[in-house]
Amino acid sequence: MASKSSGGRVDLPGFFADLVRCETRLYNALNDRLRERHGIVTSQFEFLRFLRDHPGARVADLAVEFAIGIGATSKGIDRLEKQAWVIRRTNPSDRRSSLLDLTDDGRQLVEAAEVTFTEMLAELTAGTIGGPSGLAAVQILSELRSVLERDQIGLPTG
């Protein structure tokens, strides 16, 4: 753990390293479990969950939510559409874009995968997130994300 404070000051490079390494390890572990049990990876699960919670979203909406490029987002949706988990329909207010919805199979998949995702995340974070310091960490990361999103920091340039 690199981000211990010294003299009341946070080691920001250490904090960044801890944050990124935690995210990578959690993401990879969730990826493995989702692939094993449902034949999808974490990014696909996140797209499906977003579309479940935001029916009729556009590719651009997913790109903003996940801070990734339109091209990468569109390719991800193409893969989900190829599996018949997502359908595109013409956007009546802008015929150049499509509105995205889950199919029944996509909805069933995301519901089943969400149980696996939540159970695995609980298992991976057991003993660290549940206490008062864990709740404070969750709040701090939520606030940091809100500021970054509000100020549109870290959006892809292409």
C-alpha positions as CSV (number, residue, x, y, z in Angstrom):
1,M,0.0,0.0,0.0
2,A,1.7,3.1,-1.2
3,S,-0.7,5.9,-0.2
4,K,-0.1,6.2,3.5
5,S,-0.1,9.7,4.7
6,S,3.0,11.1,6.3
7,G,2.8,14.0,8.6
8,G,-0.9,14.5,7.8
9,R,-0.3,14.7,4.0
10,V,-1.7,12.2,1.5
11,D,0.9,10.6,-0.8
12,L,-1.0,11.4,-4.0
13,P,1.2,9.3,-6.4
14,G,0.7,6.4,-3.9
15,F,-3.0,7.1,-3.8
16,F,-3.2,7.0,-7.6
17,A,-1.2,3.8,-7.7
18,D,-3.4,2.1,-5.1
19,L,-6.6,3.3,-6.8
20,V,-5.5,2.1,-10.3
21,R,-4.2,-1.3,-9.0
22,C,-7.4,-1.9,-7.0
23,E,-9.6,-1.1,-10.0
24,T,-7.5,-3.3,-12.3
25,R,-7.5,-6.3,-9.9
26,L,-11.2,-6.0,-9.2
27,Y,-12.1,-5.5,-12.9
28,N,-9.9,-8.6,-13.9
29,A,-11.4,-10.8,-11.1
30,L,-15.0,-9.8,-12.1
31,N,-14.1,-10.3,-15.8
32,D,-13.0,-13.9,-15.1
33,R,-16.1,-14.7,-13.0
34,L,-18.5,-13.2,-15.5
35,R,-16.8,-14.9,-18.4
36,E,-16.9,-18.3,-16.6
37,R,-20.5,-18.1,-15.5
38,H,-22.2,-16.0,-18.2
39,G,-19.9,-15.8,-21.3
40,I,-19.5,-12.1,-21.0
41,V,-16.8,-9.7,-19.8
42,T,-17.1,-6.8,-17.4
43,S,-17.4,-4.1,-20.1
44,Q,-20.2,-6.0,-21.7
45,F,-22.0,-6.4,-18.4
46,E,-21.6,-2.7,-17.7
47,F,-23.1,-1.8,-21.1
48,L,-26.0,-4.2,-20.6
49,R,-26.7,-2.8,-17.1
50,F,-26.6,0.8,-18.4
51,L,-29.0,-0.1,-21.2
52,R,-31.3,-1.9,-18.7
53,D,-31.4,1.2,-16.5
54,H,-31.5,3.7,-19.5
55,P,-33.7,2.2,-22.2
56,G,-33.5,4.1,-25.5
57,A,-30.0,5.4,-24.8
58,R,-27.7,6.3,-27.6
59,V,-24.1,5.1,-28.3
60,A,-23.0,8.7,-27.3
61,D,-24.7,8.3,-23.9
62,L,-22.7,5.2,-23.1
63,A,-19.5,6.9,-24.3
64,V,-20.1,9.8,-21.9
65,E,-21.0,7.5,-19.0
66,F,-17.9,5.3,-19.4
67,A,-15.6,8.1,-20.6
68,I,-14.6,6.1,-23.7
69,G,-14.6,7.0,-27.4
70,I,-17.6,6.7,-29.7
71,G,-15.8,4.2,-31.9
72,A,-15.0,1.9,-29.1
73,T,-18.5,2.2,-27.7
74,S,-20.1,1.5,-31.1
75,K,-17.9,-1.6,-31.6
76,G,-18.9,-2.8,-28.1
77,I,-22.6,-2.4,-29.0
78,D,-22.0,-4.1,-32.3
79,R,-20.8,-7.2,-30.4
80,L,-23.8,-7.1,-28.1
81,E,-26.1,-6.7,-31.1
82,K,-24.5,-9.7,-32.9
83,Q,-25.3,-11.8,-29.8
84,A,-28.9,-10.6,-30.0
85,W,-28.7,-9.0,-26.6
86,V,-29.2,-5.4,-27.9
87,I,-31.3,-4.0,-30.7
88,R,-30.9,-0.6,-32.4
89,R,-33.9,1.4,-33.6
90,T,-34.0,4.6,-35.5
91,N,-34.0,7.7,-33.4
92,P,-37.1,9.6,-34.5
93,S,-35.7,13.0,-33.4
94,D,-32.3,12.4,-35.2
95,R,-32.3,9.8,-37.9
96,R,-28.4,9.8,-37.9
97,S,-28.4,8.1,-34.5
98,S,-29.9,4.9,-33.1
99,L,-31.7,4.3,-29.8
100,L,-30.6,1.1,-28.0
101,D,-32.6,-1.4,-26.1
102,L,-32.1,-4.8,-24.5
103,T,-33.7,-7.8,-26.0
104,D,-35.5,-10.2,-23.7
105,D,-32.3,-12.4,-23.8
106,G,-30.2,-9.4,-23.0
107,R,-32.4,-8.5,-20.0
108,Q,-32.3,-12.1,-18.7
109,L,-28.5,-12.1,-19.1
110,V,-27.9,-8.8,-17.3
111,E,-30.2,-9.9,-14.4
112,A,-28.3,-13.2,-13.9
113,A,-24.9,-11.6,-14.4
114,E,-25.8,-8.8,-11.9
115,V,-26.2,-11.4,-9.1
116,T,-22.8,-12.9,-9.9
117,F,-21.2,-9.4,-10.2
118,T,-22.6,-8.3,-6.9
119,E,-21.7,-11.5,-5.0
120,M,-18.2,-11.5,-6.4
121,L,-17.7,-7.8,-5.6
122,A,-19.0,-8.3,-2.0
123,E,-16.6,-11.3,-1.7
124,L,-13.6,-9.3,-3.0
125,T,-14.3,-6.3,-0.7
126,A,-15.3,-8.2,2.4
127,G,-13.7,-6.7,5.5
128,T,-12.6,-3.5,3.8
129,I,-15.7,-1.6,2.6
130,G,-18.2,-2.5,5.3
131,G,-16.8,-0.5,8.2
132,P,-16.9,3.3,8.9
133,S,-13.6,3.9,7.0
134,G,-14.9,1.9,4.0
135,L,-18.1,4.0,3.9
136,A,-15.9,7.2,4.0
137,A,-13.8,5.9,1.2
138,V,-16.9,5.1,-0.9
139,Q,-18.2,8.6,-0.3
140,I,-14.8,10.3,-1.1
141,L,-14.5,8.4,-4.4
142,S,-18.1,9.2,-5.3
143,E,-17.4,12.9,-4.6
144,L,-14.2,12.8,-6.7
145,R,-16.1,11.2,-9.6
146,S,-18.8,13.8,-9.4
147,V,-16.3,16.7,-9.6
148,L,-14.4,15.1,-12.5
149,E,-17.7,14.5,-14.4
150,R,-19.0,17.9,-13.6
151,D,-15.8,19.5,-14.9
152,Q,-15.7,17.1,-17.8
153,I,-12.2,16.0,-16.9
154,G,-10.8,12.9,-18.5
155,L,-13.1,12.6,-21.5
156,P,-11.6,11.0,-24.6
157,T,-10.5,13.5,-27.2
158,G,-11.3,11.3,-30.3
